[in-house]
Amino acid sequence: MSHQLATIHIKNLRLRTFIGFNEEEKTKKQDVIVNISLGYDAASAIKSDSVDDACNYKVLTKKIICLVEERSFDLLEKMAGDIIALIATAEKVLEATVEIDKPHALRFADSVSIEMRYKRT
């Protein structure tokens, strides 16, 4: 069977969490915006038209929401790394990119963001 590489984009997932290492940031939830790209081989899903053969982004997104909203993080790097580690448990995902924006982190900038990538080896 030939490969049909597909990328699913989850855009602007708006969540609230404790993010930062300053005292105020540890006591007040802040907005973060998470963008995720999930790469997988969609050949089986194309053939069967079954969610069982697809990358179930809904289930994965619910897990990511729980992870982010129920924990606290000092650094964006830690949050992105934890999201990547969660995504890596999804067998169908061959590669992923996670970008997290922290709006208003700097006075004269819309946001500060970090991007992290994963590739199954």
Z-matrix of the N, CA and C atoms (Angstrom, degrees):
N
C 1 1.467
C 2 1.532 1 108.74
N 3 1.311 2 116.40 1 135.62
C 4 1.463 3 119.92 2 178.85
C 5 1.521 4 110.41 3 -77.67
N 6 1.305 5 114.44 4 158.98
C 7 1.465 6 120.43 5 179.74
C 8 1.526 7 109.79 6 -89.29
N 9 1.301 8 115.62 7 141.90
C 10 1.468 9 122.96 8 174.45
C 11 1.523 10 106.67 9 -126.44
N 12 1.317 11 115.79 10 89.36
C 13 1.455 12 119.35 11 -176.41
C 14 1.527 13 110.04 12 -73.61
N 15 1.312 14 115.21 13 129.81
C 16 1.464 15 121.91 14 -178.34
C 17 1.522 16 108.96 15 -125.96
N 18 1.316 17 115.94 16 152.37
C 19 1.462 18 121.58 17 175.03
C 20 1.518 19 108.75 18 -124.80
N 21 1.316 20 115.34 19 124.30
C 22 1.464 21 122.20 20 174.67
C 23 1.520 22 107.09 21 -97.98
N 24 1.333 23 116.94 22 131.68
C 25 1.464 24 121.72 23 178.44
C 26 1.526 25 109.09 24 -111.60
N 27 1.300 26 115.97 25 124.82
C 28 1.467 27 122.25 26 172.80
C 29 1.521 28 104.97 27 -106.30
N 30 1.329 29 116.37 28 112.34
C 31 1.465 30 120.62 29 -169.82
C 32 1.530 31 112.07 30 -108.37
N 33 1.311 32 114.41 31 132.92
C 34 1.465 33 122.92 32 171.46
C 35 1.524 34 113.86 33 55.21
N 36 1.320 35 116.00 34 50.36
C 37 1.460 36 122.05 35 173.75
C 38 1.531 37 106.80 36 -73.58
N 39 1.317 38 116.44 37 109.90
C 40 1.476 39 121.92 38 -173.67
C 41 1.526 40 109.49 39 -95.76
N 42 1.326 41 114.33 40 117.83
C 43 1.459 42 120.97 41 -176.82
C 44 1.517 43 110.29 42 -129.52
N 45 1.332 44 115.22 43 164.19
C 46 1.469 45 121.18 44 177.02
C 47 1.525 46 108.41 45 -123.49
N 48 1.331 47 114.98 46 133.60
C 49 1.459 48 120.04 47 -178.19
C 50 1.523 49 109.86 48 -155.94
N 51 1.308 50 114.84 49 170.16
C 52 1.457 51 120.53 50 171.51
C 53 1.519 52 107.02 51 -86.58
N 54 1.350 53 116.64 52 113.49
C 55 1.459 54 120.93 53 -178.79
C 56 1.525 55 109.13 54 -137.17
N 57 1.312 56 115.18 55 120.91
C 58 1.463 57 120.67 56 178.17
C 59 1.504 58 110.88 57 133.01
N 60 1.317 59 114.54 58 165.25
C 61 1.459 60 119.56 59 -177.47
C 62 1.525 61 113.22 60 -113.03
N 63 1.329 62 117.65 61 -3.74
C 64 1.464 63 120.09 62 174.53
C 65 1.527 64 109.46 63 -76.81
N 66 1.311 65 117.15 64 153.65
C 67 1.465 66 121.83 65 -174.97
C 68 1.534 67 112.29 66 -56.47
N 69 1.328 68 117.52 67 -44.18
C 70 1.473 69 120.66 68 -179.94
C 71 1.529 70 111.14 69 -63.22
N 72 1.336 71 116.74 70 -36.40
C 73 1.461 72 120.80 71 -179.30
C 74 1.535 73 111.83 72 -69.12
N 75 1.307 74 116.74 73 -24.54
C 76 1.466 75 120.87 74 -179.36
C 77 1.530 76 112.83 75 -81.44
N 78 1.345 77 116.77 76 -13.34
C 79 1.463 78 120.07 77 -176.60
C 80 1.526 79 113.61 78 -115.07
N 81 1.335 80 116.89 79 -6.75
C 82 1.462 81 120.60 80 -177.17
C 83 1.528 82 109.42 81 -133.34
N 84 1.338 83 116.16 82 122.51
C 85 1.461 84 119.89 83 179.11
C 86 1.526 85 110.17 84 -64.32
N 87 1.329 86 114.37 85 145.66
C 88 1.455 87 121.71 86 178.59
C 89 1.525 88 109.53 87 -123.75
N 90 1.314 89 114.62 88 158.97
C 91 1.452 90 120.72 89 175.96
C 92 1.523 91 110.05 90 -77.86
N 93 1.320 92 115.71 91 141.36
C 94 1.459 93 122.51 92 167.13
C 95 1.520 94 106.85 93 -132.89
N 96 1.310 95 115.59 94 152.22
C 97 1.461 96 121.43 95 178.26
C 98 1.523 97 106.93 96 -120.70
N 99 1.328 98 115.43 97 122.68
C 100 1.457 99 121.06 98 -175.02
C 101 1.530 100 109.15 99 -112.71
N 102 1.324 101 115.42 100 128.35
C 103 1.459 102 122.48 101 174.24
C 104 1.516 103 107.61 102 -118.43
N 105 1.331 104 115.86 103 132.98
C 106 1.460 105 121.23 104 -174.21
C 107 1.521 106 109.21 105 -133.07
N 108 1.322 107 116.23 106 136.51
C 109 1.460 108 122.42 107 170.37
C 110 1.521 109 107.59 108 -118.87
N 111 1.329 110 116.34 109 129.57
C 112 1.454 111 122.74 110 -178.65
C 113 1.522 112 108.92 111 -119.39
N 114 1.314 113 117.57 112 119.29
C 115 1.455 114 121.72 113 178.31
C 116 1.513 115 110.33 114 -101.59
N 117 1.335 116 116.70 115 132.14
C 118 1.464 117 120.41 116 178.34
C 119 1.518 118 110.54 117 -152.27
N 120 1.321 119 116.50 118 164.27
C 121 1.455 120 122.76 119 177.51
C 122 1.529 121 107.86 120 -84.17
N 123 1.318 122 116.26 121 110.25
C 124 1.461 123 121.63 122 -174.87
C 125 1.529 124 113.62 123 -94.40
N 126 1.331 125 118.20 124 9.20
C 127 1.470 126 120.78 125 -175.87
C 128 1.527 127 112.39 126 -56.33
N 129 1.323 128 117.27 127 -45.61
C 130 1.472 129 120.04 128 -179.48
C 131 1.522 130 111.67 129 -66.28
N 132 1.328 131 116.83 130 -39.88
C 133 1.463 132 120.42 131 179.48
C 134 1.528 133 111.23 132 -66.02
N 135 1.320 134 116.52 133 -36.96
C 136 1.463 135 120.45 134 177.92
C 137 1.523 136 110.15 135 -63.79
N 138 1.311 137 115.41 136 -42.44
C 139 1.469 138 120.34 137 -177.57
C 140 1.532 139 112.00 138 -70.25
N 141 1.345 140 116.61 139 -43.55
C 142 1.467 141 120.34 140 -172.94
C 143 1.526 142 114.73 141 -92.40
N 144 1.347 143 116.79 142 -23.93
C 145 1.470 144 121.96 143 -173.44
C 146 1.527 145 110.91 144 57.20
N 147 1.349 146 116.00 145 35.63
C 148 1.464 147 122.09 146 -177.91
C 149 1.531 148 110.48 147 -118.05
N 150 1.326 149 115.82 148 136.43
C 151 1.455 150 120.41 149 178.13
C 152 1.532 151 110.97 150 -62.07
N 153 1.306 152 117.58 151 -26.18
C 154 1.468 153 120.93 152 179.02
C 155 1.524 154 112.24 153 -63.88
N 156 1.324 155 117.10 154 -23.98
C 157 1.462 156 121.71 155 179.60
C 158 1.523 157 112.55 156 -98.07
N 159 1.306 158 117.13 157 -3.76
C 160 1.462 159 122.19 158 -178.07
C 161 1.525 160 110.80 159 -100.08
N 162 1.298 161 114.70 160 169.87
C 163 1.465 162 121.00 161 171.41
C 164 1.532 163 105.89 162 -82.88
N 165 1.314 164 116.76 163 112.09
C 166 1.458 165 120.85 164 -174.84
C 167 1.533 166 109.61 165 -80.16
N 168 1.316 167 115.56 166 88.61
C 169 1.457 168 120.78 167 -176.11
C 170 1.524 169 112.68 168 -68.18
N 171 1.318 170 117.98 169 -25.60
C 172 1.465 171 120.46 170 179.84
C 173 1.529 172 110.42 171 -66.37
N 174 1.324 173 116.75 172 -47.47
C 175 1.469 174 120.97 173 178.73
C 176 1.531 175 110.19 174 -61.94
N 177 1.328 176 116.82 175 -44.55
C 178 1.460 177 121.53 176 -179.31
C 179 1.528 178 111.14 177 -63.84
N 180 1.326 179 116.68 178 -41.59
C 181 1.472 180 120.57 179 179.74
C 182 1.519 181 111.49 180 -63.89
N 183 1.327 182 117.72 181 -40.69
C 184 1.470 183 120.55 182 177.42
C 185 1.525 184 111.18 183 -60.36
N 186 1.325 185 116.98 184 -40.34
C 187 1.466 186 120.90 185 177.98
C 188 1.524 187 111.27 186 -65.51
N 189 1.318 188 116.55 187 -39.53
C 190 1.471 189 121.21 188 179.05
C 191 1.525 190 110.09 189 -65.79
N 192 1.323 191 117.49 190 -42.69
C 193 1.469 192 121.36 191 177.75
C 194 1.526 193 110.26 192 -58.53
N 195 1.312 194 117.44 193 -47.55
C 196 1.474 195 121.05 194 178.80
C 197 1.519 196 110.77 195 -60.32
N 198 1.319 197 116.62 196 -45.82
C 199 1.464 198 121.15 197 -179.61
C 200 1.524 199 111.25 198 -56.77
N 201 1.318 200 116.35 199 -50.70
C 202 1.468 201 120.85 200 -174.75
C 203 1.524 202 111.73 201 -70.75
N 204 1.322 203 117.36 202 -45.04
C 205 1.457 204 119.76 203 -173.29
C 206 1.531 205 113.75 204 -78.64
N 207 1.329 206 117.95 205 -21.00
C 208 1.463 207 120.24 206 -177.36
C 209 1.525 208 113.45 207 -98.07
N 210 1.328 209 117.66 208 -3.43
C 211 1.460 210 120.49 209 -178.86
C 212 1.513 211 110.17 210 -120.07
N 213 1.314 212 115.68 211 173.52
C 214 1.460 213 121.09 212 173.40
C 215 1.523 214 108.06 213 -126.13
N 216 1.317 215 115.38 214 152.11
C 217 1.458 216 121.75 215 -174.93
C 218 1.521 217 109.58 216 -138.34
N 219 1.304 218 116.85 217 138.18
C 220 1.459 219 120.46 218 171.96
C 221 1.530 220 110.04 219 -79.36
N 222 1.336 221 115.95 220 -37.58
C 223 1.466 222 120.82 221 -172.13
C 224 1.526 223 112.18 222 -124.86
N 225 1.331 224 115.39 223 146.99
C 226 1.456 225 121.00 224 171.85
C 227 1.534 226 110.45 225 -60.70
N 228 1.323 227 116.83 226 -33.02
C 229 1.464 228 121.01 227 179.31
C 230 1.537 229 111.18 228 -59.77
N 231 1.309 230 116.62 229 -41.77
C 232 1.463 231 121.13 230 -179.82
C 233 1.533 232 109.73 231 -66.72
N 234 1.328 233 117.35 232 -45.13
C 235 1.461 234 120.43 233 179.51
C 236 1.527 235 110.40 234 -60.96
N 237 1.325 236 117.19 235 -47.39
C 238 1.467 237 120.86 236 -179.81
C 239 1.532 238 110.57 237 -62.89
N 240 1.318 239 117.43 238 -41.62
C 241 1.462 240 121.19 239 179.33
C 242 1.516 241 112.27 240 -64.21
N 243 1.324 242 117.00 241 -39.36
C 244 1.466 243 120.55 242 178.08
C 245 1.530 244 111.42 243 -67.93
N 246 1.327 245 117.01 244 -37.50
C 247 1.469 246 120.38 245 176.97
C 248 1.530 247 110.02 246 -66.21
N 249 1.322 248 116.87 247 -43.92
C 250 1.466 249 120.93 248 178.09
C 251 1.528 250 110.29 249 -60.69
N 252 1.335 251 117.23 250 -42.78
C 253 1.466 252 120.63 251 179.28
C 254 1.526 253 110.96 252 -61.80
N 255 1.327 254 117.04 253 -39.15
C 256 1.467 255 120.86 254 177.40
C 257 1.530 256 110.61 255 -65.49
N 258 1.322 257 116.34 256 -44.90
C 259 1.465 258 120.75 257 179.70
C 260 1.530 259 110.37 258 -61.42
N 261 1.327 260 117.01 259 -37.66
C 262 1.462 261 121.45 260 -178.16
C 263 1.528 262 112.52 261 -62.72
N 264 1.333 263 117.43 262 -18.86
C 265 1.469 264 120.19 263 177.94
C 266 1.531 265 112.37 264 -77.90
N 267 1.328 266 116.73 265 -13.85
C 268 1.473 267 121.16 266 178.02
C 269 1.523 268 108.21 267 -80.80
N 270 1.310 269 116.87 268 110.32
C 271 1.464 270 122.18 269 -173.35
C 272 1.521 271 114.23 270 -57.07
N 273 1.303 272 118.08 271 -35.00
C 274 1.465 273 120.78 272 -175.45
C 275 1.533 274 113.01 273 -75.40
N 276 1.331 275 117.55 274 -21.31
C 277 1.463 276 120.54 275 -177.21
C 278 1.526 277 109.86 276 -75.74
N 279 1.325 278 115.22 277 121.27
C 280 1.461 279 121.35 278 178.90
C 281 1.517 280 112.07 279 -93.37
N 282 1.326 281 115.78 280 -30.66
C 283 1.464 282 121.03 281 178.02
C 284 1.512 283 109.07 282 -156.54
N 285 1.320 284 114.86 283 155.72
C 286 1.464 285 119.38 284 -178.63
C 287 1.526 286 109.67 285 -151.82
N 288 1.307 287 114.29 286 152.06
C 289 1.461 288 122.28 287 171.92
C 290 1.523 289 107.14 288 -129.29
N 291 1.321 290 115.64 289 133.89
C 292 1.465 291 121.99 290 177.63
C 293 1.519 292 107.43 291 -123.61
N 294 1.325 293 116.20 292 128.68
C 295 1.462 294 121.27 293 172.71
C 296 1.520 295 107.44 294 -122.70
N 297 1.323 296 115.81 295 129.87
C 298 1.464 297 121.30 296 178.74
C 299 1.517 298 108.50 297 -119.71
N 300 1.331 299 115.40 298 125.66
C 301 1.463 300 122.12 299 175.29
C 302 1.520 301 109.43 300 -102.50
N 303 1.313 302 115.73 301 137.09
C 304 1.462 303 122.12 302 172.68
C 305 1.538 304 106.11 303 -113.76
N 306 1.352 305 116.77 304 96.59
C 307 1.464 306 119.70 305 -177.94
C 308 1.531 307 111.77 306 -60.78
N 309 1.295 308 115.45 307 144.20
C 310 1.468 309 123.33 308 173.51
C 311 1.532 310 113.24 309 64.30
N 312 1.332 311 117.40 310 22.96
C 313 1.466 312 119.96 311 178.44
C 314 1.527 313 111.29 312 -69.98
N 315 1.323 314 116.11 313 -29.86
C 316 1.465 315 121.63 314 176.20
C 317 1.519 316 109.31 315 -120.95
N 318 1.284 317 115.91 316 143.77
C 319 1.464 318 122.01 317 -172.17
C 320 1.528 319 113.57 318 -55.62
N 321 1.303 320 118.85 319 -43.73
C 322 1.455 321 120.82 320 -174.02
C 323 1.534 322 113.26 321 -107.09
N 324 1.321 323 117.05 322 18.68
C 325 1.468 324 121.35 323 179.91
C 326 1.527 325 109.99 324 -122.80
N 327 1.318 326 116.62 325 148.63
C 328 1.464 327 120.80 326 176.13
C 329 1.520 328 110.64 327 -62.98
N 330 1.333 329 116.13 328 -41.04
C 331 1.460 330 120.12 329 -179.37
C 332 1.522 331 109.66 330 -165.86
N 333 1.309 332 114.21 331 170.54
C 334 1.462 333 123.04 332 168.40
C 335 1.518 334 105.03 333 -119.35
N 336 1.335 335 116.93 334 138.79
C 337 1.459 336 118.45 335 -179.37
C 338 1.516 337 110.86 336 -135.34
N 339 1.314 338 113.37 337 161.15
C 340 1.464 339 120.96 338 172.69
C 341 1.516 340 107.04 339 -130.26
N 342 1.326 341 115.61 340 146.16
C 343 1.452 342 121.18 341 177.06
C 344 1.524 343 107.90 342 -124.24
N 345 1.316 344 115.95 343 135.58
C 346 1.462 345 121.52 344 179.65
C 347 1.527 346 107.93 345 -134.34
N 348 1.332 347 115.45 346 143.37
C 349 1.456 348 121.06 347 -177.60
C 350 1.524 349 110.93 348 -120.62
N 351 1.329 350 114.53 349 154.42
C 352 1.456 351 122.78 350 177.65
C 353 1.523 352 108.20 351 -136.36
N 354 1.322 353 116.62 352 139.95
C 355 1.465 354 120.86 353 174.01
C 356 1.515 355 108.12 354 -140.38
N 357 1.333 356 115.17 355 124.45
C 358 1.460 357 121.14 356 178.65
C 359 1.520 358 108.71 357 -65.87
N 360 1.327 359 115.33 358 133.89
C 361 1.467 360 118.40 359 -179.61
C 362 1.506 361 110.98 360 -107.36
